[in-house]
Amino acid sequence: MVYESDVVVLSEIWSYNVEFYHNVIPDYNFYYELPTGSNIGCIGIYVKKSLYQDTISSYKLINTKNYKVKDLWLEINKCNKKCIIGGIYRP
């Protein structure tokens, strides 16, 4: 039996592989947040192309000198129901 997910969240992807990730899962859009000052520590989210999807910047977490985090937030609608999906990476 094969199960399909509407959303797949990945953490700690490397910026070297971003182009590879775009082509791994057909029929999905790939969103990502690259790290600053490093090539590791990215967040990636796959969403089925058949779903309404939009990025949300208002939920972004605040980085400080002592607290570094990468995060990515999406709004997804399926069957007239809204869902907020987030991916967070903290080294």
CORFEN-V554985 format. One record per backbone hydrogen bond with DSSP energy under -1.0 kcal/mol. NH is the residue of the N-H (numbers start at 0). CO is the residue of the C=O. E is the energy in kcal/mol with one decimal. If there is no record, write none. Layout:
nh;co;e
NH;CO;E
NH;CO;E
This chain:
nh;co;e
7;45;-2.1
9;43;-3.6
11;41;-1.3
12;41;-1.5
14;38;-2.7
16;13;-1.4
20;16;-2.3
21;17;-1.3
22;19;-1.4
28;46;-3.2
30;44;-2.9
32;42;-2.3
41;12;-2.4
42;32;-1.5
43;9;-2.5
44;30;-2.8
45;7;-3.1
46;28;-2.2
47;5;-2.2
48;26;-2.5
50;47;-1.7
51;76;-1.2
53;74;-1.8
55;72;-2.5
59;56;-1.5
63;66;-2.5
69;88;-2.9
71;86;-2.1
73;84;-3.0
74;53;-3.2
75;82;-3.0
76;51;-1.9
77;80;-2.2
80;77;-1.3
82;75;-2.6
84;73;-2.8
86;71;-2.5
88;69;-3.3
